[in-house]
Amino acid sequence: MTGRRVLIEVAPRAEHQIQELPEHLRVKVRLALLELLDDPMPLAKGAKPFRAGGDEIPDAYEWDVGGVTIFYNLIETGPLLIQVLVLVIVIDAL
């Protein structure tokens, strides 16, 4: 992704969910969001295409960052810009 800029937008619902997380999970999520700036598709770190009803949803991903799953979409807004839209944060079963 060299030469491309990444813009991360966190939806209000996801921001609220992040604020409600215990501190150690909130830190994990914030660090993961910083990693998305460098690599919006961190497949080597466990991000995978999102599936609904067995079908893969285009440009939608889920990423388990250890206790929390981040659901986000990638939107290519131009040849040099990718927008990451974080939609939902889900706490995994404890």
C-alpha positions in Angstrom: 0.0 0.0 0.0 2.9 2.3 -0.4 2.1 5.7 -1.8 -1.5 5.5 -0.7 -3.0 7.4 2.2 -5.4 5.8 4.6 -8.2 7.7 6.3 -9.9 6.0 9.3 -13.5 7.0 10.2 -15.1 5.4 13.3 -18.9 5.4 13.2 -20.6 6.9 16.2 -21.9 3.5 17.3 -18.5 2.0 17.2 -16.9 5.0 19.0 -19.5 4.5 21.8 -18.7 0.8 21.9 -15.0 1.5 22.2 -15.6 3.9 25.1 -17.6 1.3 26.9 -14.8 -1.3 26.7 -12.6 -2.1 29.7 -9.4 -0.2 29.5 -7.1 -3.0 28.4 -9.5 -3.9 25.5 -9.9 -0.2 24.6 -6.1 0.1 24.2 -6.0 -3.0 22.0 -8.7 -1.5 19.7 -6.9 1.8 19.5 -3.6 0.2 18.6 -5.3 -2.0 16.0 -6.8 1.2 14.4 -3.3 2.6 14.3 -2.1 -0.5 12.5 -4.9 -0.1 9.9 -3.3 3.2 8.9 -0.2 1.2 7.8 -2.1 -1.8 6.4 -5.9 -1.5 5.9 -6.0 -5.2 5.1 -3.9 -6.9 7.7 -4.7 -10.4 6.5 -1.4 -11.7 7.9 -2.5 -10.6 11.3 -5.9 -12.3 11.2 -8.2 -9.9 9.4 -10.6 -11.8 7.1 -13.3 -11.0 4.6 -16.7 -10.7 6.3 -19.3 -13.3 5.4 -23.1 -13.1 5.9 -25.3 -16.0 5.1 -22.3 -17.9 3.6 -21.7 -15.1 1.1 -18.6 -12.9 1.2 -19.5 -9.2 1.4 -17.3 -7.1 -0.9 -14.8 -4.8 0.8 -16.0 -5.8 4.3 -13.7 -7.3 6.9 -13.6 -8.5 10.4 -10.5 -8.6 12.6 -10.2 -10.3 15.9 -7.6 -8.3 17.9 -7.7 -10.5 21.0 -10.9 -10.3 22.9 -12.5 -7.8 20.6 -13.6 -8.1 16.9 -13.5 -5.0 14.7 -15.9 -4.9 11.7 -15.0 -2.4 9.0 -15.4 -1.6 5.3 -12.8 -0.4 2.8 -13.7 2.3 0.4 -11.3 3.3 -2.3 -12.1 7.0 -2.8 -9.4 7.6 -5.3 -6.1 6.2 -6.7 -4.2 7.4 -3.7 -6.7 7.2 -0.9 -8.4 4.4 1.0 -11.1 5.1 3.6 -11.5 2.6 6.4 -15.0 2.9 8.0 -15.2 1.1 11.3 -18.8 0.1 11.9 -19.0 -2.1 14.9 -16.9 -3.4 17.8 -17.9 -6.7 19.4 -16.5 -8.1 22.7 -15.8 -11.8 22.3 -17.2 -14.1 24.9 -15.2 -14.0 28.1 
